[in-house]
Structure formats: C-alpha cells, structure tokens
C-alpha cells in the first residue's frame, strides 16, 4: 500500500549562519557618553535564499516614537546638567562661592527642559520634581559642597537609568532630603512637620 505524504507537516528552513562578524559592527554615541557603543547588527537575508533571519525585538514591538525622542533629548540635557554640577563642585571645593553659585543657577535653568520629558516615567518625574522644589526652597541661598555633590550623584544615577522605578526615585529623593534640601512644596513640608510633632 502506497503512503501519501503528510500535508499537515510544515518544514521550516534552517537559519542562516551568523554573518555579523564578517560584516563588522557599526556604532553610535549619545552626547555625554564615553566612547562608541556597539550597535546591534541583524543577520542579513540573502535574496533568493530560503534562510530565515531573526527579527529584532524592537521591530516586533516598536517603541513609541515620542517616548524614544523624549529619552534621547533627556539624556543630552542630563549630560549638560552633570557637566554644570561638576564645575560647581570644583568651584565650591576651591572656596569660589560665587562661581559655584553661577553654575548652580545655570543648572536650575535646565530643570524645566528636563521636566518636559517626564513621560519617560514616574520615577524620573519624581526626581526632577524634587530637584525643582529643592531649588525653589533654597530662596537663592548657595548650596554647600556636600549638597552639590549629592545632587550631582543623583543626576548621574538618573542619567545611567532614566527609566527608574518610583521606589528607586524615592530613595534618590531621600538622599536629597538627608543633605538638608527641602524637596517638597512649603505647605506639604509644614504639614509633614506638624504630623511628626504630634
């Protein structure tokens, strides 16, 4: 008896060998980063070949373009903020209070631009919001070297991981509070103090 081929079976072609090393790698660099970063290289599909190439995850699930542009823009502004805070710290360490305060004021002008990109996430927005109120509550008084260093460290951490969880953001906010910066609006701070006194 002659057997008929199974028409329900589907045969998948074998994947193409990895050709990426032969092609070399490209790179890109965002402002404020050190050195080139390797870009992902997709395996090419040769025309007429039956080989399947893997599909990159960002093509399967493309990110919201607005979100990506916010992230890239925020990384650039955060790099500028880090640079200004580094210069403020150097000036404060050298007892050049006026120069340190000038860099701090320039840093403050970046906060509205950073806040514009708050759709990156709640954690990001919470940190930028806390820094905004810290600036307002200083009432023009200069920051100490310790305070500048804390703000500088928090901004560096935020740039390393801008899509941070809200819980991690609260830890950053606590660090700012621990160095005697008022990170909440005055009315909320007064209510918190009243509850602690009771």
Secondary structure per residue as TSV (DSSP state, phi and psi in degrees):
chain	resnum	aa	ss	phi	psi
A	1	X	-	360.0	131.7
A	2	X	-	-84.5	131.2
A	3	X	-	-91.2	139.4
A	4	X	-	-88.9	142.6
A	5	X	-	-64.9	144.3
A	6	X	-	-73.3	113.7
A	7	X	T	-83.5	-8.1
A	8	X	T	-86.0	-11.0
A	9	X	-	-85.6	131.3
A	10	X	-	-112.0	128.6
A	11	X	-	-101.3	127.8
A	12	X	-	-95.9	138.6
A	13	X	-	-69.6	155.3
A	14	X	-	-73.2	146.0
A	15	X	-	-67.3	151.6
A	16	X	-	-68.2	150.3
A	17	X	-	-64.7	155.9
A	18	X	-	-69.5	111.1
A	19	X	-	-98.4	0.5
A	20	X	H	-58.7	-43.3
A	21	X	H	-59.8	-34.9
A	22	X	H	-71.3	-26.9
A	23	X	H	-84.9	-19.8
A	24	X	-	83.5	174.1
A	25	X	-	-120.2	147.1
A	26	X	-	-96.4	-178.9
A	27	X	E	-156.2	162.7
A	28	X	E	-145.9	160.4
A	29	X	-	-143.0	130.7
A	30	X	-	-86.9	154.6
A	31	X	T	-62.0	137.2
A	32	X	T	91.9	-1.7
A	33	X	-	-98.8	157.3
A	34	X	-	-97.9	119.9
A	35	X	S	73.2	167.0
A	36	X	-	-74.7	150.7
A	37	X	E	-111.6	134.0
A	38	X	E	-67.2	132.6
A	39	X	-	-90.1	154.3
A	40	X	-	-72.9	137.3
A	41	X	-	-111.4	127.7
A	42	X	-	-86.2	151.4
A	43	X	-	-73.2	130.1
A	44	X	-	-77.0	153.4
A	45	X	-	-104.1	123.4
A	46	X	-	-81.8	132.7
A	47	X	T	-60.9	137.5
A	48	X	T	84.1	-4.7
A	49	X	-	-87.3	149.9
A	50	X	-	-94.7	3.4
A	51	X	-	-74.2	144.9
A	52	X	-	-101.1	135.8
A	53	X	-	-99.1	144.9
A	54	X	-	-66.5	146.3
A	55	X	-	-96.7	131.6
A	56	X	-	-66.2	145.6
A	57	X	H	-63.5	-33.0
A	58	X	H	-73.8	-13.8
A	59	X	H	-85.7	-30.8
A	60	X	H	-71.0	-44.2
A	61	X	S	-124.7	77.1
A	62	X	-	-63.9	137.8
A	63	X	-	-73.6	155.4
A	64	X	-	-61.9	125.4
A	65	X	H	-61.4	-36.5
A	66	X	H	-62.6	-40.5
A	67	X	H	-63.3	-45.8
A	68	X	H	-63.3	-43.8
A	69	X	H	-66.0	-35.3
A	70	X	H	-63.3	-43.4
A	71	X	H	-63.1	-47.0
A	72	X	H	-65.0	-42.7
A	73	X	H	-63.4	-42.6
A	74	X	H	-64.0	-38.9
A	75	X	H	-61.8	-39.1
A	76	X	H	-65.6	-44.5
A	77	X	H	-68.2	-38.0
A	78	X	H	-63.0	-37.5
A	79	X	H	-62.6	-42.3
A	80	X	H	-62.6	-40.3
A	81	X	H	-63.5	-42.7
A	82	X	H	-61.4	-43.7
A	83	X	H	-60.4	-45.2
A	84	X	H	-63.7	-41.5
A	85	X	H	-68.4	-34.4
A	86	X	H	-62.4	-43.9
A	87	X	H	-66.3	-37.5
A	88	X	H	-63.9	-40.8
A	89	X	H	-64.0	-42.9
A	90	X	H	-61.2	-45.6
A	91	X	H	-63.7	-42.2
A	92	X	H	-65.0	-38.7
A	93	X	H	-64.6	-33.9
A	94	X	T	-86.8	11.6
A	95	X	T	61.9	30.9
A	96	X	-	-101.5	77.3
A	97	X	H	-61.4	-40.3
A	98	X	H	-67.4	-43.1
A	99	X	H	-64.3	-43.5
A	100	X	H	-60.0	-43.2
A	101	X	H	-67.3	-34.2
A	102	X	H	-63.3	-44.1
A	103	X	H	-65.5	-37.4
A	104	X	H	-63.0	-41.7
A	105	X	H	-65.7	-35.8
A	106	X	H	-66.9	-36.5
A	107	X	H	-61.8	-41.8
A	108	X	H	-59.9	-32.9
A	109	X	H	-68.5	-17.7
A	110	X	H	-82.1	-19.7
A	111	X	H	-59.5	-42.8
A	112	X	H	-60.4	-38.1
A	113	X	H	-65.5	-39.9
A	114	X	H	-66.4	-38.9
A	115	X	H	-67.6	-26.9
A	116	X	T	-60.5	-24.3
A	117	X	T	-101.4	27.5
A	118	X	G	-67.6	-12.9
A	119	X	G	-67.6	-7.2
A	120	X	G	-56.3	-38.5
A	121	X	-	167.0	163.5
A	122	X	H	-65.9	-37.1
A	123	X	H	-63.1	-46.6
A	124	X	H	-58.0	-49.6
A	125	X	H	-61.1	-37.4
A	126	X	H	-64.5	-40.5
A	127	X	H	-67.6	-46.4
A	128	X	H	-64.1	-39.6
A	129	X	H	-62.8	-43.1
A	130	X	H	-62.2	-41.0
A	131	X	H	-66.6	-36.4
A	132	X	H	-59.9	-47.9
A	133	X	H	-70.8	-31.2
A	134	X	H	-61.4	-40.7
A	135	X	H	-65.6	-45.8
A	136	X	H	-61.4	-44.3
A	137	X	H	-74.2	-9.0
A	138	X	H	-74.1	-22.7
A	139	X	T	51.8	41.7
A	140	X	T	84.2	-6.1
A	141	X	-	-71.3	139.6
A	142	X	-	-70.6	155.8
A	143	X	-	-88.9	150.7
A	144	X	-	-76.3	168.1
A	145	X	H	-59.6	-40.7
A	146	X	H	-62.3	-43.5
A	147	X	H	-66.0	-43.4
A	148	X	H	-60.8	-40.2
A	149	X	H	-65.2	-39.9
A	150	X	H	-65.4	-45.7
A	151	X	H	-62.2	-44.1
A	152	X	H	-58.8	-44.1
A	153	X	H	-65.9	-42.4
A	154	X	H	-63.9	-42.7
A	155	X	H	-65.4	-38.6
A	156	X	H	-63.2	-42.5
A	157	X	H	-63.1	-40.7
A	158	X	H	-65.6	-37.3
A	159	X	H	-69.0	-33.9
A	160	X	H	-68.8	-32.9
A	161	X	T	-143.5	75.4
A	162	X	S	-64.2	-30.1
A	163	X	S	-88.8	71.3
A	164	X	-	-97.7	153.4
A	165	X	-	-72.1	159.5
A	166	X	H	-65.5	-35.3
A	167	X	H	-63.3	-42.7
A	168	X	H	-66.7	-38.4
A	169	X	H	-60.5	-39.2
A	170	X	H	-64.0	-31.8
A	171	X	H	-66.8	-41.4
A	172	X	H	-62.7	-42.7
A	173	X	H	-62.6	-39.1
A	174	X	H	-63.9	-38.0
A	175	X	H	-60.1	-41.9
A	176	X	H	-64.5	-40.9
A	177	X	H	-64.7	-39.7
A	178	X	H	-63.5	-23.4
A	179	X	T	-97.8	24.3
A	180	X	T	68.9	35.9
A	181	X	-	-103.3	135.4
A	182	X	-	-88.0	110.3
A	183	X	-	-101.1	5.8
A	184	X	S	-121.5	157.7
A	185	X	-	-57.4	151.1
A	186	X	H	-54.3	-41.8
A	187	X	H	-64.3	-41.1
A	188	X	H	-66.8	-41.3
A	189	X	H	-60.4	-40.5
A	190	X	H	-65.0	-41.5
A	191	X	H	-63.7	-40.6
A	192	X	H	-63.2	-43.4
A	193	X	H	-63.7	-40.1
A	194	X	H	-63.9	-41.7
A	195	X	H	-65.4	-36.7
A	196	X	H	-68.4	-32.4
A	197	X	H	-71.4	-27.3
A	198	X	-	-76.1	360.0
